Amino acid sequence: MGSNHLYDDVWEPTRVSFNRRFHGFVVFIGDSTRELGVHFLKNETDWFDVFARWKAWVEIETGSKLKRLGFNGDGDQFYCNEFVIDTVSIGIERLEKIPIILQEFGMAESVVREITERVQRKPYTPPIVMKRRTKVSRPAARYHYSRHCLWLAGIGDDYKVALQGEVMDDGDEMGSQSLYRVDIVDFNGSFLAHVRDFAGANPIILVVTKVDLLPKGTDLNCVGDWVVEATTKKKLNVLSVHLTSSKSMVGIAGVVSEIQKEKKGRDVYILGSANVGKSAFISALLKLMAQKDPVAATARKYKPIQSAVPGTTLGPIQINAFLGDGKLYDTPGVHLHHRQAAVVHSEDLPALAPQNRLRGQSFPVEASILGGFSIFWGGLVRIDALKVLTSTRLTFYGPKALQLHIVPTAEADDFYKKQLGVLLTPPTGKKRADEWAGLQIIRQVQIKSENHKRSACDIAISGLGWIAVEQVETSGSEKSDETSRELLFAVHVPKPVEIFVRAPLPVGKNGGERYEYRELTEIEEELRPKWYF
């Protein structure tokens, strides 16, 4: 290959087994910079597709064809001042630099062979082990790659593998501490289903964000107990639960105190899905820590990287935030396919993010008003009241931009077709409405309303908010028998948005008054994590 080519020694996709899964990678060496690159592909199924797209990108950039197996035709040996191990997602990001390495003919092939052999010698590591990053100083570690590689490769299983440990790292197994963040407005939708696979047995500090958005009069003690109950069912190793707001700084001091008490020289990882405000949380965390820690004060100068699209951290960011051992890592938010943000146009995303305190939206309770009617929540949700009581009320908690519209169920289909993009937004505008796939998922929700003094349940819509189903006493309501207290709804959402039926979140003054604390045994009381705000 000529000198105008970007890479002259490329080895095709190679498959290697690690932690009982296969991963693909490509090795290449630049003909001018003499940089070694290791491109870890997203997963086994699309590795050739990824390589083909990468190859096409190189050819467009260089204006010439790239041979898959090229080399320096003379086979000369040469030295370089820096040997840079790269990982490629879109373009190249330099990670580790290793000085003065001898290169020779067939270097890419030898790198492939050594990586494969070292990975195959690595014993299976259960997902409970997380290792601290160490500096690469030995020649034996010259093909070391960090957890960044798999992190940049994608999400899901690769994200999981990235947290399990470093394949080539020979450092000490010290474990780590995890700050796991969930959004109280979208608690179920932002809760990672496999968070135990990410954190393993390492202790978790659960940080619940955006509590300042809860309705006025909300008792945070009730909310804290509700969160602990939900977390306990998931069997997480939670040290404590913190109700926080990065905007108002509520609860941040408690998180700082818990980190200082439990860190013990370990690295601290901030985990969570996208759009839970991790970068804003880190800014608030460093602001408070900087008052006593000069290292944190210095770290405040380097803000977490954010992309133009909300909710996207471009890569794992190491932050020197602590005096002594251990680093703080801001990890990329996991984009969950089942949230509304995955189906809504990027320009409509701001409409899904509440900016002010939530106020429940509902219709006045009148005799049988809901029975046989459908309520549209913007263009994203439709709920049909198939069987309800005269006292049934639905209260919608979510973005203010999404308006409610009620029509007879018999007219709902026509109303949606005519008003989508007009009254029913998002999607906004005729063009986006024409491209909209519609509310493809219909789930029937059957609820038993046993106590008019408590909300029956919440119907949570992933990535949006929730609908409180409750009974309101009216002057003309009569006591119903057990059979008639069953409620039936049909909930329509876009594919693949998920619907969760859960215990009611106690919000507002009435929510606190109606909330009932579960009686605990002495052992449960002792082992149960405490909540702070």
Protein Blocks (a to p, Z undefined) as FASTA:
>chain_A
ZZkbfbfcdcddddddeehiacdddddddfklopacddddfblmlmmmmmmmmmmmmmmm
nopacdfbdcdfklpacddfbdcddddfehcddfbdcehiaddehklmmmmmmmmmmmmm
pccddfkbccdddddfbfklmmgccfklmmmnmghjlmmmmmnocfklcbdcebjadddd
ddfklmmlmmcfklmmmnmmaccddddehklmpcehiafklmmmmmmmmmmmnopacfbd
cdddfklopoklmmmmmmmmmnnopacddeddehklmmmmmmmmmmmmmmmmmklmmmmm
mccdddfbehiafbdcdddfbgcehidddddddddfkbmklmgcfklmmmmmcfbdcddd
dddddehklgopacdehjlbccddfbccfkbccdddddfklccddddfklmmmmmmmmgo
ilmccdedjklmmmpgbjfbccddddddfbfkbcfbdcddehibccdddddddfkbccdd
fklmpccdddddddfbdcdddddddedjklmmmpccddddfklmmmpccddZZ
